[in-house]
Amino acid sequence: MTNNHDADTEGREGSVFIKRQIQPAADTAEFDFLEIIAELEEKEMDELPPLYTELNDLISHLFQNPPSQESQAALSFSYAGYRVTITQQGKVELIPVKDSVEEIE
């Protein structure tokens, strides 16, 4: 996994943007994404909400047959207390919307 730790930046109204990078590969993208969330939450991956029931392979589909680069395709969804955007280049942007995974259980 490429998990570049860009500096967290402050956005509108003081919200924090967390930026990371994953490999844009269908076979590893979901695992890499879960690693990022687990690291941020200081949890094991198996302690996170099941990604499959939440997104049903949506992340890997972005990278299986990617549209042209000109389309600038991206996914946006909520997961484990974060508002997430993943681009077809593998850029991940997270905005915390809850303090922790426990708050959403």
RONUDO-490574 format. One record per residue: residue in three letters; chain; x, y, z of N, C-alpha, C in turn. Coordinates in steps of 0.05 Angstrom, whole numbers. Layout:
N
  rest  kette     n.X     n.Y     n.Z    ca.X    ca.Y    ca.Z     c.X     c.Y     c.Z
   ALA      A       X       Y       Z       X       Y       Z       X       Y       Z
...
***
This chain:
105
  rest  kette     n.X     n.Y     n.Z    ca.X    ca.Y    ca.Z     c.X     c.Y     c.Z
   MET      A      17     -24       0       0       0       0      18      25       0
   THR      A      10      44     -15      22      70     -14       4      87       4
   ASN      A      14      93      27      -2     108      46      13     134      53
   ASN      A      14     151      34      28     177      39      12     193      59
   HIS      A      26     203      79      13     219      99      16     248      93
   ASP      A      -1     258      77      -1     287      72      -9     301      98
   ALA      A       0     325     101      -8     340     125     -38     343     126
   ASP      A     -50     339     149     -79     345     152     -82     374     148
   THR      A    -103     382     134    -107     410     129    -135     418     139
   GLU      A    -137     444     145    -163     454     155    -179     464     132
   GLY      A    -204     457     131    -222     466     110    -242     486     120
   ARG      A    -265     487     106    -286     505     114    -295     500     143
   GLU      A    -301     522     156    -312     521     183    -295     505     202
   GLY      A    -269     504     198    -251     491     216    -250     460     214
   SER      A    -264     449     194    -264     420     191    -236     411     182
   VAL      A    -228     387     190    -202     376     183    -204     357     159
   PHE      A    -187     361     140    -185     343     117    -160     325     122
   ILE      A    -164     299     119    -142     280     122    -137     269      94
   LYS      A    -112     271      85    -106     262      58     -87     239      59
   ARG      A     -93     218      43     -76     195      41     -75     186      12
   GLN      A     -60     166       5     -57     156     -22     -58     125     -20
   ILE      A     -74     113     -38     -73      84     -41     -66      77     -69
   GLN      A     -58      52     -74     -53      43    -101     -79      41    -116
   PRO      A     -82      52    -140    -107      49    -155    -109      21    -168
   ALA      A    -110       1    -151    -111     -27    -161    -136     -41    -149
   ALA      A    -152     -53    -166    -177     -65    -157    -173     -86    -135
   ASP      A    -151    -101    -137    -147    -124    -119    -137    -115     -91
   THR      A    -128     -91     -88    -117     -83     -61    -130     -57     -50
   ALA      A    -146     -43     -66    -156     -17     -58    -173     -18     -33
   GLU      A    -191     -37     -30    -208     -38      -7    -192     -44      18
   PHE      A    -173     -63      17    -156     -69      39    -139     -44      47
   ASP      A    -128     -31      27    -112      -7      33    -129      15      46
   PHE      A    -153      18      37    -171      38      49    -177      31      78
   LEU      A    -183       5      83    -188      -3     111    -164       1     129
   GLU      A    -140      -3     118    -116       2     134    -114      31     143
   ILE      A    -122      49     125    -121      77     132    -141      83     155
   ILE      A    -165      73     153    -185      78     173    -177      65     200
   ALA      A    -166      41     199    -157      27     223    -135      43     236
   GLU      A    -116      54     221     -95      70     232    -105      95     245
   LEU      A    -123     109     231    -134     134     242    -150     129     268
   GLU      A    -164     106     269    -181     100     292    -166      85     314
   GLU      A    -141      77     308    -125      62     326    -139      36     334
   LYS      A    -148      22     313    -163      -3     316    -151     -24     297
   GLU      A    -158     -49     302    -152     -70     283    -173     -69     261
   MET      A    -166     -78     238    -185     -77     215    -211     -92     221
   ASP      A    -209    -115     235    -233    -130     241    -251    -117     261
   GLU      A    -243     -95     273    -259     -81     292    -276     -59     278
   LEU      A    -271     -55     252    -285     -35     237    -312     -46     227
   PRO      A    -331     -29     220    -355     -39     207    -349     -53     181
   PRO      A    -363     -74     175    -357     -89     150    -360     -71     125
   LEU      A    -339     -70     110    -339     -53      86    -357     -65      65
   TYR      A    -357     -91      63    -373    -104      42    -403     -97      44
   THR      A    -413     -99      69    -442     -93      72    -448     -63      68
   GLU      A    -428     -46      72    -432     -18      69    -430      -9      40
   LEU      A    -410     -20      25    -404     -10      -2    -405     -31     -24
   ASN      A    -406     -57     -17    -409     -78     -37    -390     -75     -61
   ASP      A    -364     -75     -55    -343     -74     -75    -341     -48     -92
   LEU      A    -354     -28     -83    -354      -2     -98    -326       9    -102
   ILE      A    -309       7     -82    -282      18     -85    -266       2    -106
   SER      A    -267     -24    -105    -252     -39    -125    -263     -35    -153
   HIS      A    -289     -31    -156    -300     -26    -183    -289       0    -195
   LEU      A    -283      19    -179    -272      44    -189    -246      39    -205
   PHE      A    -231      19    -196    -205      13    -208    -205     -11    -228
   GLN      A    -227     -26    -229    -227     -49    -248    -227     -41    -277
   ASN      A    -246     -24    -284    -248     -13    -311    -250      17    -309
   PRO      A    -228      30    -302    -229      59    -297    -237      74    -322
   PRO      A    -253      95    -318    -259     113    -340    -234     128    -348
   SER      A    -235     143    -369    -212     158    -378    -204     178    -357
   GLN      A    -179     185    -357    -169     205    -337    -183     231    -339
   GLU      A    -192     238    -363    -206     263    -367    -232     265    -352
   SER      A    -244     242    -345    -270     242    -331    -267     251    -302
   GLN      A    -242     248    -292    -237     255    -264    -257     241    -245
   ALA      A    -261     216    -248    -281     201    -232    -272     199    -203
   ALA      A    -291     200    -186    -286     198    -157    -311     186    -143
   LEU      A    -306     172    -121    -328     162    -104    -330     179     -79
   SER      A    -353     184     -70    -357     198     -45    -378     182     -29
   PHE      A    -372     177      -4    -390     161      13    -383     166      42
   SER      A    -400     157      60    -394     159      89    -387     131      99
   TYR      A    -367     129     117    -359     104     128    -345     108     154
   ALA      A    -353      94     175    -339      93     201    -333     121     212
   GLY      A    -352     139     209    -348     166     221    -333     185     203
   TYR      A    -329     179     178    -315     196     159    -331     201     134
   ARG      A    -329     224     123    -339     229      96    -315     225      78
   VAL      A    -317     206      60    -294     197      44    -297     204      15
   THR      A    -276     212       2    -274     215     -27    -249     200     -36
   ILE      A    -253     182     -56    -230     168     -68    -231     173     -98
   THR      A    -208     183    -108    -207     188    -137    -196     164    -152
   GLN      A    -200     164    -178    -190     142    -194    -159     140    -195
   GLN      A    -146     161    -185    -117     160    -183    -108     149    -155
   GLY      A    -127     143    -138    -121     132    -112    -118     152     -90
   LYS      A    -124     177     -94    -123     197     -74    -147     194     -55
   VAL      A    -142     194     -29    -163     190     -10    -164     215       8
   GLU      A    -188     227      10    -192     250      27    -214     242      47
   LEU      A    -209     247      73    -227     240      94    -234     264     110
   ILE      A    -259     267     117    -267     289     135    -281     275     158
   PRO      A    -270     278     182    -284     266     205    -311     279     210
   VAL      A    -332     262     212    -358     272     218    -368     262     245
   LYS      A    -354     244     257    -359     234     284    -332     232     298
   ASP      A    -332     232     325    -306     230     339    -293     203     337
   SER      A    -309     182     335    -298     155     334    -317     135     323
   VAL      A    -308     111     317    -325      90     307    -346      83     327
   GLU      A    -339      84     353    -358      76     374    -383      94     373
   GLU      A    -381     119     365    -404     136     364    -424     128     343
   ILE      A    -416     113     323    -435     106     302    -446      78     306
   GLU      A    -436      63     325    -446      35     330    -472      35     345
***
